[in-house]
Amino acid sequence: MIQTKSSKNTNAKLSEFAAHSPLQDFARNSRATLSSKATKRDWVTQKDFDCHAEFLLLTRKKMSHLKVKPAVTEEMRFRGS
């Protein structure tokens, strides 16, 4: 599409107006407000949540192995006596 000089000029003016419009300020302020609220409420991202969930799952598996090991050792000790 061929743009004339006047349409380029109009696009530049509209872009400049949009960058300094109240709507742009509102969007920027909304993002800042939501970010600060999320920090105060200790919200986490989905990525962080998934990472912690995986860590807890691995920890539970290790704990279950540690619980089984003493039970097997006790059983072997009683059989040997």
N, C-alpha and C positions, 0 to 999 in steps of 0.2 A: 504494500500500500504506500502510495506516495503522499508524503505530508508536505503541506505548503509551509511557508515561513510563518504565516499567521496562525496556523494550527499548532505548530511547534511552540510559538510564543504563548498561545492560550494554554497549552498543556503545562508549560513551565509555570505559568501564573497559578493555575489550579493546583499543581503539586506544591507550590510554595504556600498557598492558602491552606491546603489540607494539613501541611506540616505544622502550621501555627494555629490551627483551629481549636476551639474548645473541646471538640470531640477527641482530638488527639491527646489533649491534656487529661481528659476524663479517662481514656484508655490507659495512659501511663500511670495515673494516680490509682486506678483500680488494680492494676498489676502490683503496684507497690503495697497497697493495702492488703490484698490477698496474701502476698508473700509474707508480710509481717504477721498477719493472723496465723498463717500456717506455722511460722516459727514459734509463736507464743503457745500454740496448741500442741506442739511437738508432733505435727503431721510429718509423714515421711513419703517419699516417692514410691511408686510401685517397684522400681528397681531395688531400692534399699530394702523394702519389705520382703521381696523375693530372696534377696541375698541373706537376710536374717533368718528367714524361714528355712532355707537350705542349710544354713549353719546349725540351727537347732535340730534339724532332722539328723544331720551327721553326728551331733553331740549325743542325741538319744541312742543312736546305733552303738556308739562307743560305750555309753553307759550300760546298755543292755549286755554287751560283751563282758564288761567288767563285773557285772552281777552274776553272770553265768560262770565265769572262771572260778571264783571262790566256791561256788556250789559244787562244781565238778571236783575241785581239790578236796573239799570236805568229804564228798562221796568216796573218792579214791582212798582217803585216809581211813575211813570207817571200814571199807572192804579189806584193806590191808591188815587191820587189827584182828 
